[in-house]
Each structure stands twice: as C-alpha cells, then as structure tokens.
Amino acid sequence: MRARPWLFEEYPELEGRIPWTSLGEFPTPVHRLEGLCRSEGLCEVWIKRDDRSSSHYGGNKVRKLEFTLADAKRRGNRYVLTFGGLGSNHCLATTIHSRRLGLRSILVLHPQPITPHVRRNLLLDVKFGAEVHLARNPMERALIVAWIKLTRRGVYTLPLGGSSPLGALGFVDAGLELARQVESGELPEPKEIYLALGTGGTLAGLLVGLRLAGLNSRLIGVRVPPERVGNAKKVEDLAN
Ligand SMILES: Cc1ncc(COP(=O)(O)O)c(C=O)c1O
C-alpha cells in the first residue's frame, strides 16, 4: 500500500508544496480478462480495478479527491461545493470522502431521469450529510451558487467531475502507478487504454502520467456526456 503518491516518490521536491491526503488504497490491482479474450477472440484484455480504490466509496473519483480535498482543508475551508446530475457518482464520492475529513459537501444538482441508481445515490448523499440543492437550469444554478457563497464562509468549489488541474494530478499518479506495475511484470505495456471520458480530468492526468513514466500506450476516451462537457479541448487544457 502506498503511504504517499508515486508522484512524490518520483519528484520529492513536490511533497509539501502540493496538497495531498490519503483517502484510498493504492495500487489498485490489474487483472487479465481471460473469459472475454476467449469469447471475443481478442488477444489480451486487462482491467485496472479502480473500483477498488476505497472501501468507503471506490471508483475513479478517489484519486482526484486525495489532492483536491487536501487543498480544501489546507485553505481552512469548511464546505465543499460541487456539481453534477441528481445521481452523480462524483457528488456522492465527494460527500463521503469530505465527511471523513470533517468537511461538509454542498451539492448543486441538475435533473436527470430517475433510475434506481440515481435514487440510491441521492439517498446516500443525504445520509452522509450533504446539503442538496436542485438547479433546473443554468440561471437557477448561478443564483443558488451566488446565495451559497454570500451566506457561508469557507466554501471550496470543486468543478463538475472534480476535474480541476489539481484533481487531474490524481491520474498523473495513476499513470506512474501503472508504469510501475508494467515495470514489475504484473502486466505487459498496454498498446491501447480505453477509459470513460466525462469531464476529462481522468484522461488528461493519465496521459501526462504515462508519458512522464515513458509509456507510449495510446489512450482512447469513450465519451459519456454531451460534447460540450467532455471534449478534446478540455482534455488538452487540463493536460497542459
Ligand atoms: C469509472 C469512470 N471512469 C472515468 C470517468 C470519467 O472521468 P472524468 O470526468 O475525469 O473524465 C468516470 C466519470 O464519471 C467514471 O465514472
């Protein structure tokens, strides 16, 4: 289990300068998907189990939150304001991990079709102490955010998906982690890596981390939200 990010192992001068706190269990394991390879006639498919990144609430948000929530704490904030759809995994992860650090999440959520998963996440947001606001359109959202910032002190704002440049550092670290796993022979160097593209922080960070570690794997983002939310320009801006 890592006691500090691989980033600080590789670049010790960053430790203390960049905020970070441990929230997850890393490295996450890598598995070869034998059955899928056989049934689809593919040569080799591997999966990196970031769903196992935390026993509190895993998934791809934990790596970002290790940097961003540490920043919120370091700046002396009490609240973390963030955004997403009604059933947002990012909002739930932020709520659960913020609470572990003594921060309270404030969620400004936009409507989405109510499925059992959406209902479950929303109920968990409330159970873990989030303050929840519904914004039905951009104007309403702007007004709610203005009101929150006027009436509270110590509000740290985390963008949609947690994809700030600081959040993306979590996936720079994931790239360094994967490179170590390749180096130690746990898996071969991937020719291609497929991942979901939401707000871009995951892809941008991973790209930088892999290149820093000297891996040339091609990254393919499979876009989930509309293009105005996740796009190449956004990834490029975050990676730079
Ligand atoms: C498992 C998983 N991978 C990747 C992503 C995309 O992350 P990002 O918003 O950083 O592009 C998401 C976003 O929801 C996700 O849930």
The ligand as a Gaussian input file, in Angstrom:
#p B3LYP/6-31G(d) Opt

LIG

0 1
 C      -15.422000       4.882000     -13.883000
 C      -15.238000       6.199000     -14.539000
 N      -14.151000       6.385000     -15.316000
 C      -13.945000       7.559000     -15.915000
 C      -14.834000       8.601000     -15.769000
 C      -14.555000       9.897000     -16.460000
 O      -13.933000      10.770000     -15.605000
 P      -13.657000      12.277000     -15.991000
 O      -14.848000      13.058000     -15.549000
 O      -12.430000      12.633000     -15.267000
 O      -13.482000      12.343000     -17.479000
 C      -15.948000       8.471000     -14.970000
 C      -16.853000       9.616000     -14.831000
 O      -17.925000       9.598000     -14.433000
 C      -16.169000       7.234000     -14.324000
 O      -17.237000       7.055000     -13.523000

